[in-house]
Each structure stands twice: as C-alpha cells, then as structure tokens.
Amino acid sequence: MRTGTGNPYKPHPYTLHKKQQSHRNTWGSTLNAAADRTDSARSAPRVPLRDHVATSIRRFLGDLDGSETENLYEIALRELEIPLFVEVLQHCDGNQSRAASMLGIHRATLRKKLREYGLD
C-alpha cells in the first residue's frame, strides 16, 4: 500500500505520450518492445477490470495477515482513483475538461480530487 504525500503513482515507462510517439526513430528498441507488448495484448483475450481489482483486493487482504482495517473502502477507492485519474489525464493530453467528460464527472470534482491526491 502506498502512503505519504506527493504523487504515489508513476506511469509505466512504456506508456508513451502522443508527442513521444512521433520520435519512433530515436526511441529504438524501447518503442519496439512496447509495440510488441501492445500487439500481443490485443490478441490475448481481455480480462475484465473487475477481475484485476478482485485479485488486488484478495492480495491486499492476504497481506493484512490477520490485522484489522476499518477503512478498506477509503483505501480501495484511493488506490483505484489515483491511477485512473493519472492515466485518463495522460490519455487526454492533460486536458481536464476532456478527462472529466470521459470519467463522467464534473471538471470541478476532478480538480478537487486531483488536489486531494496531490496530483494537481
């Protein structure tokens, strides 16, 4: 579990911005490796997001090793929202209005959440 302040989520190194994708010749094998992963991911059957979430929750509960927690909902929501907001904003090239629309929330709500998580 991530704790502390600051940005607890770092984008995956193979996550490329649209501007970076234009530098195909200078990225060399790194870009090719990312493209290979993307191609193989497309051909594999898609696992629903809820299955990934369920696996992570089971792992977290197992890691508690008998310890109790009273704020699992808050922890789970935070751990989902942070990467969700980061990835959607990156997908929308940082445009908060587009990201909020894609998320189905008001832009002011997105801005408030970004401030809460130290992502602004």
CNS distance restraints for C-alpha pairs under 8 A (distance, minus, plus):
assign (resid   2 and name CA) (resid   8 and name CA) 6.35 0.50 0.50
assign (resid   3 and name CA) (resid   8 and name CA) 7.44 0.50 0.50
assign (resid   4 and name CA) (resid   8 and name CA) 7.78 0.50 0.50
assign (resid   5 and name CA) (resid 117 and name CA) 7.89 0.50 0.50
assign (resid   5 and name CA) (resid 118 and name CA) 7.04 0.50 0.50
assign (resid   6 and name CA) (resid 117 and name CA) 7.57 0.50 0.50
assign (resid   6 and name CA) (resid 118 and name CA) 5.49 0.50 0.50
assign (resid   6 and name CA) (resid 119 and name CA) 7.45 0.50 0.50
assign (resid   7 and name CA) (resid 117 and name CA) 7.39 0.50 0.50
assign (resid   7 and name CA) (resid 118 and name CA) 6.12 0.50 0.50
assign (resid   7 and name CA) (resid 119 and name CA) 6.08 0.50 0.50
assign (resid   9 and name CA) (resid  82 and name CA) 6.95 0.50 0.50
assign (resid   9 and name CA) (resid  83 and name CA) 6.34 0.50 0.50
assign (resid   9 and name CA) (resid  86 and name CA) 7.87 0.50 0.50
assign (resid  11 and name CA) (resid  15 and name CA) 6.60 0.50 0.50
assign (resid  11 and name CA) (resid  86 and name CA) 7.81 0.50 0.50
assign (resid  11 and name CA) (resid  87 and name CA) 7.66 0.50 0.50
assign (resid  14 and name CA) (resid  30 and name CA) 7.60 0.50 0.50
assign (resid  14 and name CA) (resid  31 and name CA) 7.55 0.50 0.50
assign (resid  14 and name CA) (resid  34 and name CA) 5.74 0.50 0.50
assign (resid  16 and name CA) (resid  20 and name CA) 5.85 0.50 0.50
assign (resid  16 and name CA) (resid  21 and name CA) 6.26 0.50 0.50
assign (resid  17 and name CA) (resid  21 and name CA) 6.33 0.50 0.50
assign (resid  17 and name CA) (resid  90 and name CA) 7.20 0.50 0.50
assign (resid  17 and name CA) (resid  91 and name CA) 7.84 0.50 0.50
assign (resid  17 and name CA) (resid  93 and name CA) 7.63 0.50 0.50
assign (resid  18 and name CA) (resid  22 and name CA) 6.87 0.50 0.50
assign (resid  18 and name CA) (resid  93 and name CA) 7.97 0.50 0.50
assign (resid  19 and name CA) (resid  23 and name CA) 7.49 0.50 0.50
assign (resid  20 and name CA) (resid  24 and name CA) 7.71 0.50 0.50
assign (resid  23 and name CA) (resid  27 and name CA) 6.31 0.50 0.50
assign (resid  24 and name CA) (resid  28 and name CA) 6.74 0.50 0.50
assign (resid  24 and name CA) (resid  31 and name CA) 6.77 0.50 0.50
assign (resid  27 and name CA) (resid  31 and name CA) 5.59 0.50 0.50
assign (resid  28 and name CA) (resid  32 and name CA) 6.60 0.50 0.50
assign (resid  29 and name CA) (resid  33 and name CA) 5.96 0.50 0.50
assign (resid  30 and name CA) (resid  34 and name CA) 6.29 0.50 0.50
assign (resid  31 and name CA) (resid  35 and name CA) 6.11 0.50 0.50
assign (resid  32 and name CA) (resid  36 and name CA) 6.08 0.50 0.50
assign (resid  33 and name CA) (resid  37 and name CA) 6.24 0.50 0.50
assign (resid  34 and name CA) (resid  38 and name CA) 6.22 0.50 0.50
assign (resid  35 and name CA) (resid  39 and name CA) 6.15 0.50 0.50
assign (resid  36 and name CA) (resid  40 and name CA) 6.21 0.50 0.50
assign (resid  37 and name CA) (resid  41 and name CA) 6.00 0.50 0.50
assign (resid  38 and name CA) (resid  42 and name CA) 6.23 0.50 0.50
assign (resid  39 and name CA) (resid  43 and name CA) 6.61 0.50 0.50
assign (resid  40 and name CA) (resid  44 and name CA) 6.38 0.50 0.50
assign (resid  42 and name CA) (resid  46 and name CA) 7.96 0.50 0.50
assign (resid  47 and name CA) (resid  51 and name CA) 6.69 0.50 0.50
assign (resid  47 and name CA) (resid  52 and name CA) 7.56 0.50 0.50
assign (resid  48 and name CA) (resid  52 and name CA) 7.04 0.50 0.50
assign (resid  49 and name CA) (resid  53 and name CA) 6.30 0.50 0.50
assign (resid  50 and name CA) (resid  54 and name CA) 5.97 0.50 0.50
assign (resid  51 and name CA) (resid  55 and name CA) 6.18 0.50 0.50
assign (resid  52 and name CA) (resid  56 and name CA) 6.27 0.50 0.50
assign (resid  53 and name CA) (resid  57 and name CA) 6.15 0.50 0.50
assign (resid  54 and name CA) (resid  58 and name CA) 6.14 0.50 0.50
assign (resid  55 and name CA) (resid  59 and name CA) 6.20 0.50 0.50
assign (resid  56 and name CA) (resid  60 and name CA) 6.11 0.50 0.50
assign (resid  57 and name CA) (resid  61 and name CA) 6.08 0.50 0.50
assign (resid  57 and name CA) (resid  76 and name CA) 7.92 0.50 0.50
assign (resid  58 and name CA) (resid  62 and name CA) 6.10 0.50 0.50
assign (resid  59 and name CA) (resid  63 and name CA) 6.13 0.50 0.50
assign (resid  60 and name CA) (resid  64 and name CA) 6.44 0.50 0.50
assign (resid  61 and name CA) (resid  65 and name CA) 7.33 0.50 0.50
assign (resid  64 and name CA) (resid  68 and name CA) 7.21 0.50 0.50
assign (resid  71 and name CA) (resid  75 and name CA) 6.28 0.50 0.50
assign (resid  72 and name CA) (resid  76 and name CA) 5.92 0.50 0.50
assign (resid  73 and name CA) (resid  77 and name CA) 6.00 0.50 0.50
assign (resid  74 and name CA) (resid  78 and name CA) 6.12 0.50 0.50
assign (resid  75 and name CA) (resid  79 and name CA) 6.12 0.50 0.50
assign (resid  76 and name CA) (resid  80 and name CA) 6.16 0.50 0.50
assign (resid  77 and name CA) (resid  81 and name CA) 5.93 0.50 0.50
assign (resid  78 and name CA) (resid  82 and name CA) 6.05 0.50 0.50
assign (resid  79 and name CA) (resid  83 and name CA) 7.19 0.50 0.50
assign (resid  80 and name CA) (resid  84 and name CA) 6.14 0.50 0.50
assign (resid  81 and name CA) (resid  85 and name CA) 5.89 0.50 0.50
assign (resid  82 and name CA) (resid  86 and name CA) 6.23 0.50 0.50
assign (resid  82 and name CA) (resid 117 and name CA) 7.10 0.50 0.50
assign (resid  83 and name CA) (resid  87 and name CA) 5.91 0.50 0.50
assign (resid  84 and name CA) (resid  88 and name CA) 6.04 0.50 0.50
assign (resid  85 and name CA) (resid  89 and name CA) 5.92 0.50 0.50
assign (resid  85 and name CA) (resid  99 and name CA) 7.93 0.50 0.50
assign (resid  85 and name CA) (resid 114 and name CA) 7.79 0.50 0.50
assign (resid  86 and name CA) (resid  90 and name CA) 6.12 0.50 0.50
assign (resid  87 and name CA) (resid  91 and name CA) 6.05 0.50 0.50
assign (resid  88 and name CA) (resid  92 and name CA) 6.15 0.50 0.50
assign (resid  88 and name CA) (resid  99 and name CA) 5.85 0.50 0.50
assign (resid  88 and name CA) (resid 102 and name CA) 7.79 0.50 0.50
assign (resid  88 and name CA) (resid 103 and name CA) 7.89 0.50 0.50
assign (resid  89 and name CA) (resid  93 and name CA) 6.11 0.50 0.50
assign (resid  89 and name CA) (resid  94 and name CA) 4.82 0.50 0.50
assign (resid  89 and name CA) (resid  95 and name CA) 6.49 0.50 0.50
assign (resid  89 and name CA) (resid  96 and name CA) 6.61 0.50 0.50
assign (resid  89 and name CA) (resid  99 and name CA) 5.49 0.50 0.50
assign (resid  90 and name CA) (resid  94 and name CA) 5.58 0.50 0.50
assign (resid  92 and name CA) (resid  96 and name CA) 7.65 0.50 0.50
assign (resid  92 and name CA) (resid  98 and name CA) 6.25 0.50 0.50
assign (resid  92 and name CA) (resid  99 and name CA) 5.86 0.50 0.50
assign (resid  94 and name CA) (resid  99 and name CA) 7.75 0.50 0.50
assign (resid  95 and name CA) (resid  99 and name CA) 6.19 0.50 0.50
assign (resid  96 and name CA) (resid 100 and name CA) 5.92 0.50 0.50
assign (resid  96 and name CA) (resid 107 and name CA) 6.54 0.50 0.50
assign (resid  96 and name CA) (resid 110 and name CA) 7.52 0.50 0.50
assign (resid  96 and name CA) (resid 111 and name CA) 7.75 0.50 0.50
assign (resid  97 and name CA) (resid 101 and name CA) 6.18 0.50 0.50
assign (resid  97 and name CA) (resid 107 and name CA) 5.62 0.50 0.50
assign (resid  98 and name CA) (resid 102 and name CA) 6.12 0.50 0.50
assign (resid  99 and name CA) (resid 103 and name CA) 6.13 0.50 0.50
assign (resid 100 and name CA) (resid 104 and name CA) 5.97 0.50 0.50
assign (resid 100 and name CA) (resid 105 and name CA) 5.19 0.50 0.50
assign (resid 100 and name CA) (resid 106 and name CA) 5.82 0.50 0.50
assign (resid 100 and name CA) (resid 107 and name CA) 5.14 0.50 0.50
assign (resid 100 and name CA) (resid 110 and name CA) 6.14 0.50 0.50
assign (resid 101 and name CA) (resid 105 and name CA) 6.20 0.50 0.50
assign (resid 101 and name CA) (resid 106 and name CA) 7.12 0.50 0.50
assign (resid 101 and name CA) (resid 107 and name CA) 7.58 0.50 0.50
assign (resid 105 and name CA) (resid 109 and name CA) 6.54 0.50 0.50
assign (resid 105 and name CA) (resid 110 and name CA) 6.90 0.50 0.50
assign (resid 106 and name CA) (resid 110 and name CA) 6.52 0.50 0.50
assign (resid 107 and name CA) (resid 111 and name CA) 6.18 0.50 0.50
assign (resid 108 and name CA) (resid 112 and name CA) 6.12 0.50 0.50
assign (resid 109 and name CA) (resid 113 and name CA) 6.20 0.50 0.50
assign (resid 110 and name CA) (resid 114 and name CA) 6.10 0.50 0.50
assign (resid 111 and name CA) (resid 115 and name CA) 6.24 0.50 0.50
assign (resid 111 and name CA) (resid 120 and name CA) 7.41 0.50 0.50
assign (resid 112 and name CA) (resid 116 and name CA) 6.22 0.50 0.50
assign (resid 113 and name CA) (resid 117 and name CA) 6.22 0.50 0.50
assign (resid 114 and name CA) (resid 118 and name CA) 6.00 0.50 0.50
assign (resid 114 and name CA) (resid 119 and name CA) 4.78 0.50 0.50
assign (resid 114 and name CA) (resid 120 and name CA) 5.26 0.50 0.50
assign (resid 115 and name CA) (resid 119 and name CA) 5.95 0.50 0.50
assign (resid 115 and name CA) (resid 120 and name CA) 5.35 0.50 0.50
